Amino acid sequence: MDIIERLEWRYAVKKFDSNRILPAEQIYRLKRAFNLTATSYGLQPLKLVVLHNKEKQERLVAHSYGQKQLAQASHVLVICIEKNIDDEYIHKYFEQVKQIRGTSEEILNPFKEALVEDFIKKEVTEIRNWATNQAYLAMGNLLTVCALEQIDSCPMEGFVPGAYDEMLGLSQLGLTSVLVLPIGYRSQDDLFASLKKVRKDIDLSVIDMS
């Protein structure tokens, strides 16, 4: 199948086969895909929690409006944002650029200083909203890679971040959860698997300009 056929195959799974587990090789590819996601300024204000623990997954259902896919899935991916994105965080990024690319400080410093100055002016809420936008980029990337790998998935916004943060110990890591993606294999009796996609016609969702 080509990429369009794989995207046609993809849907938001309503019931996973809880007896099937994704192989480590595919989980590693998803980790790599997450890490390669484009982010604004290249700052990567994100971390990915890969949860593979049935007991914890069961407990998450209560904090996810009863969505049982959390318990059934092979793994649960939790996309988190960094709580503290300050001048130290930005300086570390530019140190990494210098180390990997060998770029001189003379070239890097103007951009680094401008970025630090820009972030100092922002409110905490504004920075967290910006970081959350990056999380959605990562979610989109993961959904596409899942489709290519024929990994079933179900993107979720419907959960209680504070409860997730407490249960998974994210606050101690300086993180807060923003998106959740259970992954695995669709159940043979998931009725939604056979339903046709409901999408606008392309000429209603795409505007060609010349």
N, C-alpha and C positions, 0 to 999 in steps of 0.2 A: 504493500500500500504506500502511496505517496503521502505527503504531509496533510493535504486537504482531506484525503480519505481517513487518515488517523484522527483529524479534528472532528470529522463527521462521526467517527466511532465513539469519541469521548462524550460523556454526559456526567451530570452530578449524581453519583451513585447514592441510591437510597437504602441499599442493603448490601453489605459486603459478605463474602464467604469467610467466616471467622476461622476456618480450619486451614486456610492457605496463607503461607508466609512468603513475602517477597525475598528473593535472593540478595545476599550481601552486595553482589556486583551492581545490581540496579540501584540499591540504596546509595552506594558510593557515587554513582553517576548523578543522582539527584543532588547529593551534597556538592559535587563539582559544579553542576548547573546553577545551583543557588549562589555559589561563590563567584561565578562568572557573570552574574546578572549585572547589567549596567545600573549605576547609581549616580545621582547628581554629584558633580565634582570628583567622582570616584571615591567618596569618603566611606562608603559601605557602613552606614549607621545601623546595621542589622546583625542579628545572629539567628541561626536556625537550631531549634531543639528537635532532635529526632527521638521520639518516644516509642519504645517497644517493650511495653510492660502491661499485660492484660489487667492486672489489679488496678493500676493507676488509670488506665484507659476507661475502665468501668466507672471509677469515681468521677471522671471528667464529664460523664453523661449528665450528671445532676447539675453541672455548671454550664451546660450547653443546651439548655431548653429541651432536654430529653432526647436529643438526637443520638440514636443508638449506633450510628455509624462509627462513633468514637470507640466503642467497645468492640465492634466487629472487625475493625480495620487491622491489617497486618502491622502498620506503623501509623503514628500520628505526627505530622510535622507542625510545629508551632513556630511561626515567624514572629520574631521579637525585635523591638527597637532599643537602642542604647538610651538610657535615661539622661546621661550626662555627655553632651557633645559640646565641649568647650575648647579653649585655645590649646590646651594640652593634647586633646584628642586630635586636633588639626595638625599640630606640630609633629605628632607621631606618624601621621599619614605622610607628611612630606619627608620625614626621615626615611620612611620605607621607599618612597619614590627615589630618593637619592641613592639608597643602598642598591636597589634593583636595577635602576637605569643608569646610575652613575652621573646623573644630571647635577650640574654645579649649583651651589647655593646662589650664585649671582643670577642665575636664570630662575630658580625656584622662589627666591625670597619675595619678589614683587607680588606674585600670585598668592603666596602664603600669607603675607601681611594683609592683602586686600580681603582674603577670605576670613581671617581672624577678625578684622575690623567689622566686616559685615555680620558675622555671627554674634559678636559682642552686642550689637545693636538690637538683636532679635529677642523677643520675649520667649520664655521657656515653652509656652504653648505653641508658638509659631514654629520653633525648632522641632518640637515633637510632631506637629502636623506635617512638616517637611519630611521627617524621617518615616512617618507612616506612609506617605506617598511612595517612598522607595520600597516599602514592604509590598505594596500592590504590584510594583514592577516585578519583584521577585516571585510573587504568587502567579502572575501571568506566565512568567518564564517556566516555572515549575509545572504548571498545567500543560503547557505545550510539550515539554520534555516527557511528562508522564504519558501523554497521548502517543508520542513517537515510540516510547518504550512499551506501549500497551500495558501501562500501569493504570488501574482505575483510581479515581480520586473524587473528592467532594469538597470544594472550597467552602469555608464557613466564616461568616462574620458574627453569627449568632452564638455568642458565648460570653461569660463574665470574666473579663481580663484579670480583675483583682483576685478572684478565686483561683484561676490558673496560676497566677504569679505566686500566690501563697503555697499552693500545693506542689508546684514544681521548683520552688525555691528560687524563682527568677529575680525577685527584688534584691536578694543578697548578691546576685551577679550583676546588679546595675541595669537590669533589663525589665521591660514590660511587654506582655504578649499583645499582638494586634490582629493576627490572622491565624486560622487553623486549617490544616489540610490533611484529613484522614486519607490514607492510600492503601491499596491492596488489590483484591480481585473481586469483581462483581459476583453476587450470588446468582445462581441459575434461576431463582424465583423472584428476582427483582423485576417487577413489571415495567418499571421505567426504562429498562435497557432496550426494549423493543419499540418504544414510542419514537415517532418522528420528531426531529428538532423543529422548534418554532422560532423562526428568525424572519426578519423583514427581508423583502427582496433586495438584492444588492443595489439596485438603482434608487432605493429608498434610504439606504444607509451609507452610501458612498456618493460623493459629489466629485465628478471629473471636471477639472478646469484646464483651459489651454490659453 
